[in-house]
Amino acid sequence: MAMATLPPPPRSTANPAPFRPADSVRRTSSIDVSWPDGPEGERLFIGSARDLLTPVAGGPGETVAQARFEARLAQDKTITTITADRDPGMIAQLVGARGGGHLRLLLKEVMPDLIARSDPLYLVLDDISGTALVSDFAWSQWFPDWAERLRDRLGAEEHARLMEKRVNICWGLQEGHSGVQPGGPPNNVADADAGDVRNPADPHGWHELPESEGPGFRRARRIDVVRDEAAGLLRIDSAFQDSAKQKDGGRVAIHEYRMTATADLETLEILALTPEARILPFSECPGAVHNTQRLVGRRISDIREDVLAQLRGPQGCTHLNDALRALADVPRLAGYLREPA
């Protein structure tokens, strides 16, 4: 019996970011990864985040919070050094931890205050785990034989073990899906133009993004929040993208979601949630958006825990889950907006 022909995976960026609405707050964050010592050396992570309040009259806006860190990670994702522009006093405890779920547990243990107040520094520290997982993808844009190099570096046995561990780790990599076929995943997982998150018509709409020589990877986020007093709603527009520099210029994206949501202004109940798969590696990946409706009716401030409970493993998409978890910061962002007198 012939297999059904799969539709192509989504390959259309929503970039650039929209012009900031008047009387809104925007959080932008990024982690940029580079390899200053070459492909076998440590990775340099530069994380930045900024909260920008745009007044009723519009204009450049006011920075109401910001954060920045620099870290180096070894090949096995172990943090070897890390500093932050405003050290909460526990940053050194992250040295020796590896990017992944254990790092997120450690952050929860040693920096609960950052989480409780939805500090922008926590968002970029939390993103170390996801960025460490996928940032090696940047080398695919420099070396066409990147996948073969990776197999050689790991050895056939270790590479096979890692490929086996991927099965059922998320919606798109469920058993039988194209990304985990015995012959390997499709070879077109990186052919989407990432565009530029920055809107030239709104030069203040993004914080400054670092530049580096050679291969580079970026995880970029945006969350816009508006108070709709007449309707009693918080209106949310957010975006998430993983992308890499191309050797001949420009950027290519591997994951991108756009998402809109509304929440009750008083109770913070999620009333509507509409994720849109813009760029994903495999044809089956967009199916993960349907399970997000399990979160409707939950409080947006609780979404980090609810995502882990409702969308674990093949019930969700790792990157969509990361995009959703960040919405827990919406109440903090809404707090910057003035209530009517």
Order of alpha helices (4+ residues) and beta strands (2+ residues): beta-beta-beta-beta-alpha-alpha-alpha-alpha-alpha-beta-beta-beta-beta-beta-alpha-alpha-alpha
